[in-house]
Amino acid sequence: MNYKLLLIVPAILIIVALGSLALQLQDGGLKRAIELRGGTQLSLETGADAAAVQSLLKDYDAQVRSASSITGNLLLVDVPIEKNATEIVPLLESKGYKIGSVSVQSVSPTLGQSFFSQAQLALGIAFVLMALTIFIIFRKPLPSFYVVISAAFDIIEALAFSQLIGIELSLATFAALLLLVGYSVDTDILLTSRVMKGKEGSTAERVKGATKTGLTMSGTAIAAVAALLFATTSTVLIQIAAVLLIGLLADIVNTWFTNAVLLRMYVERREKMIAK
């Protein structure tokens, strides 16, 4: 099999991710949590059905979803800042719903937009500093570019597919994306170091050796994140773990189907030029 054909898989993946993000931006923008868009969120301890409550609160333009906590089931009710959220709990109780503890979080649209801009800036700065570090370490434009583009694909795909499965962009998911900026280059640095600086074996053998080590690293990280995802009841931790899991799975494709193939092509081409 021609190893270059492996590039088809990451190409399809990134096209789907970019297409999904483009459609979302045309259809009102990315899904953002209260802290990044403004509004009021009520956290209600109740076993009520989310769809039924959302139907009941249609006049409030409410978005309702289920969550879990240590103390029991929760409903998270998001309403625009201009709506009177204080009416919601009495309304639900008048319809026969039993409501336990209630917590309310309100963020103005201006403050939410400010948080969103700052989070974007932090992510952008982190990515640029990572890219500069890679170029300083390897000092070769193309191999360094392969590392950076693979990391960029990881971030884009983690964002796109987390949005597709309903995970809102929040400060927690931004934290997960920042973690991915660091983690996603680990396997790429391993691969590039082994292939560019290794002396034993052919290029294909060095890539194969790096792949075994890299997949072991990724496998242990995925297992740890998956355990966190399924063991926790914290909404924040679930969001972080879900985004990290998507990013780590995407990293396998982007490192070993994109960076590895491009790097092998680069090294083999360079070796042929030297041989001439």
HELIX and SHEET records of a PDB file:
HELIX    1   1 TYR A    3  LEU A    7  5                                   5    
HELIX    2   2 ILE A    8  GLN A   26  1                                  19    
HELIX    3   3 ILE A   34  ARG A   37  1                                   4    
HELIX    4   4 ALA A   50  LEU A   56  1                                   7    
HELIX    5   5 LYS A   58  TYR A   60  5                                   3    
HELIX    6   6 ALA A   85  GLU A   87  5                                   3    
HELIX    7   7 ILE A   88  SER A   94  1                                   7    
HELIX    8   8 PRO A  109  PHE A  138  1                                  30    
HELIX    9   9 PRO A  141  LEU A  164  1                                  24    
HELIX   10  10 LEU A  171  LYS A  197  1                                  27    
HELIX   11  11 THR A  203  ALA A  231  1                                  29    
HELIX   12  12 THR A  235  VAL A  253  1                                  19    
HELIX   13  13 ASN A  254  ASN A  259  3                                   6    
HELIX   14  14 ALA A  260  ALA A  275  1                                  16    
SHEET    1   A 4 GLN A  63  SER A  69  0                                        
SHEET    2   A 4 GLY A  72  VAL A  79 -1                                        
SHEET    3   A 4 GLY A  39  GLU A  45 -1                                        
SHEET    4   A 4 VAL A 102  VAL A 107 -1                                        
END                                                                             
